[in-house]
Amino acid sequence: MVNSYQAAAVKQLKKEKELARLQEQETLIAQQKQKARAHDARMKEIATKEARIANGEPAVTAVEKKAVAPEKPKKATVKKKTAPKKKKVTKKKDG
């Protein structure tokens, strides 16, 4: 037999699951829109490059080369670790 507390808990869980599903759908739609915008931007860049090629101009301009060139990461300076000096062991004389 189900009491009123259990029925209320089940209803609450169903509401929470439904809200979670809706939120998940919203985030998925937002991600898809962002990917579509990025794709459109890439397609626009490709179209401009194709137009330049059709006009006989170079596909990549000097300005774009500077923008595309990746920065070289700076090497971190690491101090060399020196081995600790060994202590001299003196032998005891039996005597």
DSSP file (Angstrom, degrees, kcal/mol; ACC not computed):
  #  RESIDUE AA STRUCTURE BP1 BP2  ACC     N-H-->O    O-->H-N    N-H-->O    O-->H-N    TCO  KAPPA ALPHA  PHI   PSI    X-CA   Y-CA   Z-CA
    1    1 A M              0   0    0      0, 0.0     2,-0.5     0, 0.0     0, 0.0   0.000 360.0 360.0 360.0 141.3    0.0    0.0    0.0
    2    2 A V        -     0   0    0      4,-0.0     2,-0.1     3,-0.0     0, 0.0  -0.867 360.0-151.4-105.3 128.2    1.3    3.5   -0.9
    3    3 A N     >  -     0   0    0     -2,-0.5     4,-2.0     1,-0.1     3,-0.2  -0.420  32.5-100.2 -91.8 175.2    0.9    6.3    1.6
    4    4 A S  H  > S+     0   0    0      1,-0.2     4,-2.2     2,-0.2     5,-0.2   0.817 120.0  56.9 -66.4 -31.2    0.5   10.0    0.7
    5    5 A Y  H  > S+     0   0    0      2,-0.2     4,-2.1     1,-0.2    -1,-0.2   0.911 108.5  46.2 -66.6 -41.5    4.2   10.7    1.5
    6    6 A Q  H  > S+     0   0    0      2,-0.2     4,-2.3     1,-0.2    -2,-0.2   0.897 112.2  50.8 -67.8 -39.9    5.4    8.1   -1.0
    7    7 A A  H  X S+     0   0    0     -4,-2.0     4,-2.1     1,-0.2    -2,-0.2   0.901 111.1  48.5 -64.3 -40.5    3.0    9.3   -3.7
    8    8 A A  H  X S+     0   0    0     -4,-2.2     4,-2.3     2,-0.2    -1,-0.2   0.885 110.5  51.4 -66.3 -38.4    4.2   12.9   -3.2
    9    9 A A  H  X S+     0   0    0     -4,-2.1     4,-2.4     2,-0.2    -2,-0.2   0.898 109.4  50.1 -65.4 -40.3    7.8   11.8   -3.4
   10   10 A V  H  X S+     0   0    0     -4,-2.3     4,-2.3     2,-0.2    -2,-0.2   0.916 111.0  49.0 -64.6 -43.2    7.1    9.9   -6.6
   11   11 A K  H  X S+     0   0    0     -4,-2.1     4,-2.2     1,-0.2    -2,-0.2   0.909 111.0  50.5 -61.7 -42.0    5.5   13.0   -8.1
   12   12 A Q  H  X S+     0   0    0     -4,-2.3     4,-2.4     1,-0.2    -2,-0.2   0.916 110.0  49.7 -63.4 -43.2    8.4   15.2   -7.0
   13   13 A L  H  X S+     0   0    0     -4,-2.4     4,-2.5     1,-0.2    -1,-0.2   0.896 109.7  51.3 -62.8 -40.2   10.9   12.8   -8.6
   14   14 A K  H  X S+     0   0    0     -4,-2.3     4,-2.2     2,-0.2    -1,-0.2   0.904 110.4  49.1 -63.6 -40.9    8.9   12.7  -11.9
   15   15 A K  H  X S+     0   0    0     -4,-2.2     4,-2.5     2,-0.2    -2,-0.2   0.921 111.4  49.4 -63.2 -43.9    8.9   16.6  -11.9
   16   16 A E  H  X S+     0   0    0     -4,-2.4     4,-2.3     1,-0.2    -2,-0.2   0.901 111.3  49.0 -63.2 -41.4   12.7   16.7  -11.3
   17   17 A K  H  X S+     0   0    0     -4,-2.5     4,-2.4     2,-0.2    -1,-0.2   0.901 111.0  50.2 -65.4 -40.1   13.4   14.2  -14.1
   18   18 A E  H  X S+     0   0    0     -4,-2.2     4,-2.4     2,-0.2    -2,-0.2   0.914 111.3  48.4 -64.7 -42.6   11.2   16.1  -16.5
   19   19 A L  H  X S+     0   0    0     -4,-2.5     4,-2.4     1,-0.2    -1,-0.2   0.895 110.8  51.3 -63.6 -39.3   13.0   19.3  -15.6
   20   20 A A  H  X S+     0   0    0     -4,-2.3     4,-2.3     2,-0.2    -2,-0.2   0.906 110.0  49.5 -64.2 -41.5   16.3   17.6  -16.1
   21   21 A R  H  X S+     0   0    0     -4,-2.4     4,-2.3     2,-0.2    -2,-0.2   0.918 111.4  48.9 -63.4 -43.6   15.3   16.3  -19.5
   22   22 A L  H  X S+     0   0    0     -4,-2.4     4,-2.2     1,-0.2    -2,-0.2   0.909 111.8  48.7 -62.7 -42.3   14.1   19.8  -20.6
   23   23 A Q  H  X S+     0   0    0     -4,-2.4     4,-2.3     1,-0.2    -1,-0.2   0.900 110.6  51.2 -64.9 -40.2   17.4   21.3  -19.4
   24   24 A E  H  X S+     0   0    0     -4,-2.3     4,-2.1     1,-0.2    -1,-0.2   0.898 109.8  50.0 -63.9 -40.4   19.4   18.7  -21.2
   25   25 A Q  H  X S+     0   0    0     -4,-2.3     4,-2.5     2,-0.2    -2,-0.2   0.905 109.6  51.4 -64.1 -41.6   17.4   19.3  -24.4
   26   26 A E  H  X S+     0   0    0     -4,-2.2     4,-2.3     1,-0.2    -2,-0.2   0.911 110.7  47.5 -63.5 -42.5   18.0   23.1  -24.1
   27   27 A T  H  X S+     0   0    0     -4,-2.3     4,-2.3     2,-0.2    -1,-0.2   0.891 111.7  51.1 -66.7 -37.7   21.8   22.6  -23.7
   28   28 A L  H  X S+     0   0    0     -4,-2.1     4,-2.3     2,-0.2    -2,-0.2   0.912 110.8  48.1 -64.4 -42.8   21.9   20.2  -26.7
   29   29 A I  H  X S+     0   0    0     -4,-2.5     4,-2.3     2,-0.2    -2,-0.2   0.901 111.1  51.2 -64.4 -40.8   20.0   22.7  -28.9
   30   30 A A  H  X S+     0   0    0     -4,-2.3     4,-2.2     1,-0.2    -2,-0.2   0.905 110.5  48.8 -63.9 -41.0   22.4   25.5  -27.8
   31   31 A Q  H  X S+     0   0    0     -4,-2.3     4,-2.4     2,-0.2    -2,-0.2   0.906 110.6  50.6 -64.6 -41.3   25.4   23.4  -28.6
   32   32 A Q  H  X S+     0   0    0     -4,-2.3     4,-2.2     2,-0.2    -2,-0.2   0.899 110.2  49.8 -64.3 -40.2   23.9   22.5  -32.1
   33   33 A K  H  X S+     0   0    0     -4,-2.3     4,-2.3     2,-0.2    -1,-0.2   0.906 110.4  50.2 -64.2 -41.0   23.3   26.2  -32.8
   34   34 A Q  H  X S+     0   0    0     -4,-2.2     4,-2.2     1,-0.2    -2,-0.2   0.910 111.1  48.5 -64.6 -41.9   26.9   27.1  -31.8
   35   35 A K  H  X S+     0   0    0     -4,-2.4     4,-2.4     1,-0.2    -1,-0.2   0.888 110.4  52.0 -64.3 -38.5   28.3   24.4  -34.1
   36   36 A A  H  X S+     0   0    0     -4,-2.2     4,-2.5     2,-0.2    -2,-0.2   0.901 109.4  49.2 -65.5 -40.7   26.1   25.6  -36.9
   37   37 A R  H  X S+     0   0    0     -4,-2.3     4,-2.2     2,-0.2    -2,-0.2   0.915 112.0  48.4 -63.7 -42.4   27.3   29.2  -36.5
   38   38 A A  H  X S+     0   0    0     -4,-2.2     4,-2.2     2,-0.2    -2,-0.2   0.898 111.7  50.0 -64.8 -39.8   30.9   28.0  -36.4
   39   39 A H  H  X S+     0   0    0     -4,-2.4     4,-2.6     2,-0.2    -2,-0.2   0.919 109.8  50.4 -64.1 -44.1   30.3   25.9  -39.6
   40   40 A D  H  X S+     0   0    0     -4,-2.5     4,-2.1     1,-0.2    -2,-0.2   0.895 109.5  51.2 -61.0 -40.2   28.7   28.9  -41.3
   41   41 A A  H  X S+     0   0    0     -4,-2.2     4,-2.1     2,-0.2    -1,-0.2   0.914 110.9  48.0 -64.5 -42.1   31.7   31.1  -40.4
   42   42 A R  H  X S+     0   0    0     -4,-2.2     4,-2.3     1,-0.2    -2,-0.2   0.904 110.9  50.9 -64.2 -40.8   34.1   28.4  -41.8
   43   43 A M  H  X S+     0   0    0     -4,-2.6     4,-2.3     1,-0.2    -1,-0.2   0.872 108.6  52.1 -65.0 -36.0   32.1   28.1  -45.0
   44   44 A K  H  X S+     0   0    0     -4,-2.1     4,-2.2     2,-0.2    -1,-0.2   0.916 109.3  49.5 -65.7 -42.9   32.1   31.9  -45.4
   45   45 A E  H  X S+     0   0    0     -4,-2.1     4,-2.1     1,-0.2    -2,-0.2   0.909 111.1  49.7 -61.5 -42.1   35.9   31.9  -45.1
   46   46 A I  H  X S+     0   0    0     -4,-2.3     4,-2.6     1,-0.2    -1,-0.2   0.905 109.1  52.2 -63.4 -41.4   36.2   29.1  -47.7
   47   47 A A  H  X S+     0   0    0     -4,-2.3     4,-2.1     1,-0.2    -1,-0.2   0.895 109.3  49.4 -63.2 -40.0   33.9   31.1  -50.1
   48   48 A T  H  X S+     0   0    0     -4,-2.2     4,-2.1     2,-0.2    -1,-0.2   0.893 111.5  49.0 -67.0 -38.2   36.1   34.2  -49.8
   49   49 A K  H  X S+     0   0    0     -4,-2.1     4,-2.4     2,-0.2    -2,-0.2   0.902 110.3  50.8 -66.7 -40.4   39.3   32.2  -50.4
   50   50 A E  H  X S+     0   0    0     -4,-2.6     4,-2.4     1,-0.2    -2,-0.2   0.891 109.3  51.6 -63.5 -38.1   37.7   30.5  -53.5
   51   51 A A  H  X S+     0   0    0     -4,-2.1     4,-1.5     2,-0.2    -1,-0.2   0.898 109.7  49.6 -65.1 -40.2   36.7   34.0  -54.8
   52   52 A R  H  <>S+     0   0    0     -4,-2.1     5,-2.5     2,-0.2     4,-0.5   0.919 111.0  49.1 -64.0 -42.4   40.3   35.2  -54.3
   53   53 A I  H ><5S+     0   0    0     -4,-2.4     3,-1.2     1,-0.2    -2,-0.2   0.903 108.4  53.6 -63.2 -40.8   41.6   32.1  -56.2
   54   54 A A  H 3<5S+     0   0    0     -4,-2.4    -1,-0.2     1,-0.3    -2,-0.2   0.826 108.5  50.3 -63.4 -31.0   39.1   32.7  -59.0
   55   55 A N  T 3<5S-     0   0    0     -4,-1.5    -1,-0.3    -3,-0.2    -2,-0.2   0.502 120.9-109.0 -84.4  -5.3   40.4   36.3  -59.3
   56   56 A G  T < 5S+     0   0    0     -3,-1.2    -3,-0.2    -4,-0.5    -2,-0.1   0.590  76.2 130.9  88.8  11.1   44.0   35.1  -59.4
   57   57 A E      < -     0   0    0     -5,-2.5    -1,-0.3    -6,-0.2    -2,-0.1  -0.530  68.7 -86.3 -90.6 162.0   45.0   36.4  -56.0
   58   58 A P        -     0   0    0      0, 0.0    -1,-0.1     0, 0.0     3,-0.1  -0.399  32.3-130.3 -66.9 147.4   46.8   34.2  -53.4
   59   59 A A  S    S+     0   0    0      1,-0.2     2,-0.5    -7,-0.1    -7,-0.1   0.873  94.3  40.3 -67.5 -37.4   44.5   32.2  -51.2
   60   60 A V  S    S-     0   0    0     -8,-0.1    -1,-0.2     4,-0.0     2,-0.1  -0.958  79.0-149.2-117.8 126.7   46.1   33.3  -48.0
   61   61 A T     >  -     0   0    0     -2,-0.5     4,-2.0     1,-0.1     5,-0.1  -0.386  30.0-106.2 -86.5 169.0   47.1   36.9  -47.5
   62   62 A A  H  > S+     0   0    0      1,-0.2     4,-1.9     2,-0.2     5,-0.1   0.853 120.5  55.3 -63.8 -35.2   50.0   38.1  -45.3
   63   63 A V  H  > S+     0   0    0      1,-0.2     4,-1.8     2,-0.2    -1,-0.2   0.912 108.5  47.5 -64.7 -42.1   47.6   39.4  -42.7
   64   64 A E  H  > S+     0   0    0      1,-0.2     4,-2.4     2,-0.2    -2,-0.2   0.862 107.2  57.0 -68.1 -34.7   45.9   36.0  -42.4
   65   65 A K  H  X S+     0   0    0     -4,-2.0     4,-2.1     1,-0.2    -1,-0.2   0.912 108.0  47.5 -62.0 -40.9   49.3   34.2  -42.2
   66   66 A K  H  < S+     0   0    0     -4,-1.9    -1,-0.2     1,-0.2    -2,-0.2   0.898 113.8  47.4 -65.7 -39.2   50.2   36.4  -39.1
   67   67 A A  H  < S+     0   0    0     -4,-1.8    -2,-0.2     1,-0.2    -1,-0.2   0.837 116.3  43.9 -70.2 -32.6   46.8   35.6  -37.6
   68   68 A V  H  < S+     0   0    0     -4,-2.4    -2,-0.2    -5,-0.1    -1,-0.2   0.782  85.9 105.5 -84.9 -27.9   47.1   31.9  -38.3
   69   69 A A  S  < S-     0   0    0     -4,-2.1     2,-0.1    -5,-0.2    -4,-0.0  -0.327  71.8-130.0 -59.2 122.7   50.7   31.5  -37.2
   70   70 A P        -     0   0    0      0, 0.0     2,-0.3     0, 0.0    -1,-0.1  -0.423  20.4-111.3 -74.6 149.8   50.7   29.7  -33.8
   71   71 A E        -     0   0    0     -2,-0.1     0, 0.0     1,-0.1     0, 0.0  -0.575  28.9-119.3 -79.6 141.9   52.7   31.2  -31.0
   72   72 A K        -     0   0    0     -2,-0.3     2,-0.1     1,-0.1    -1,-0.1  -0.685  30.0-120.2 -82.1 130.0   55.7   29.2  -29.9
   73   73 A P        -     0   0    0      0, 0.0     2,-0.3     0, 0.0    -1,-0.1  -0.445  26.5-117.6 -70.6 141.8   55.4   28.1  -26.3
   74   74 A K        -     0   0    0     -2,-0.1     2,-0.3     1,-0.1     0, 0.0  -0.587  26.8-119.2 -79.6 138.4   58.2   29.4  -24.0
   75   75 A K        -     0   0    0     -2,-0.3     2,-0.3     1,-0.1    -1,-0.1  -0.591  24.6-124.3 -78.8 136.4   60.3   26.8  -22.5
   76   76 A A        -     0   0    0     -2,-0.3     2,-0.5     1,-0.1    -1,-0.1  -0.613  24.4-119.8 -79.1 136.9   60.3   26.7  -18.7
   77   77 A T        -     0   0    0     -2,-0.3     2,-0.5     1,-0.0    -1,-0.1  -0.654  30.7-166.4 -80.2 128.2   63.7   27.0  -17.2
   78   78 A V        -     0   0    0     -2,-0.5     2,-0.2     3,-0.0     3,-0.0  -0.961  16.4-130.7-118.7 128.4   64.5   24.0  -15.0
   79   79 A K        -     0   0    0     -2,-0.5     2,-0.3     1,-0.1    -2,-0.0  -0.549  28.1-114.3 -76.0 139.7   67.3   24.0  -12.6
   80   80 A K        -     0   0    0     -2,-0.2     2,-0.6     1,-0.1    -1,-0.1  -0.550  26.2-132.5 -73.2 135.7   69.6   21.0  -12.8
   81   81 A K        -     0   0    0     -2,-0.3     2,-0.4    -3,-0.0    -1,-0.1  -0.779  17.7-148.1 -90.4 127.3   69.4   18.9   -9.8
   82   82 A T        -     0   0    0     -2,-0.6     3,-0.1     1,-0.1     0, 0.0  -0.738  21.8-110.0 -95.2 144.5   72.8   17.9   -8.5
   83   83 A A        -     0   0    0     -2,-0.4     3,-0.1     1,-0.1    -1,-0.1  -0.456  40.8-102.5 -70.1 142.1   73.3   14.6   -6.8
   84   84 A P        -     0   0    0      0, 0.0     2,-0.1     0, 0.0    -1,-0.1  -0.360  42.8-100.9 -65.2 145.4   73.9   15.0   -3.1
   85   85 A K        -     0   0    0      1,-0.1     2,-0.3    -3,-0.1    -3,-0.0  -0.427  36.0-121.6 -69.3 138.6   77.6   14.5   -2.1
   86   86 A K        -     0   0    0     -2,-0.1     2,-0.3    -3,-0.1    -1,-0.1  -0.594  21.8-125.4 -82.1 140.9   78.4   11.1   -0.7
   87   87 A K        -     0   0    0     -2,-0.3     2,-0.3     1,-0.1    -1,-0.1  -0.634  25.6-114.4 -83.9 142.1   79.8   11.0    2.7
   88   88 A K        -     0   0    0     -2,-0.3     2,-0.6     1,-0.0    -1,-0.1  -0.601  25.3-146.5 -77.8 133.9   83.1    9.2    3.1
   89   89 A V        -     0   0    0     -2,-0.3     2,-0.4    -3,-0.0    -1,-0.0  -0.890   9.4-153.1-103.2 123.3   82.8    6.1    5.2
   90   90 A T        -     0   0    0     -2,-0.6     2,-0.3     1,-0.0    -2,-0.0  -0.787  15.1-126.3 -97.2 139.0   85.8    5.3    7.3
   91   91 A K        -     0   0    0     -2,-0.4     2,-0.4     1,-0.1    -1,-0.0  -0.612  20.6-125.1 -84.4 140.8   86.5    1.7    8.3
   92   92 A K        -     0   0    0     -2,-0.3     2,-0.5     1,-0.0    -1,-0.1  -0.654  21.6-129.5 -84.0 138.9   87.0    0.9   11.9
   93   93 A K        -     0   0    0     -2,-0.4     2,-0.4     2,-0.0    -1,-0.0  -0.750  14.2-136.7 -90.2 130.9   90.2   -0.9   12.7
   94   94 A D              0   0    0     -2,-0.5    -1,-0.0     1,-0.2     0, 0.0  -0.677 360.0 360.0 -80.9 133.2   89.9   -4.0   14.8
   95   95 A G              0   0    0     -2,-0.4    -1,-0.2     0, 0.0    -2,-0.0   0.616 360.0 360.0-165.5 360.0   92.4   -4.0   17.4
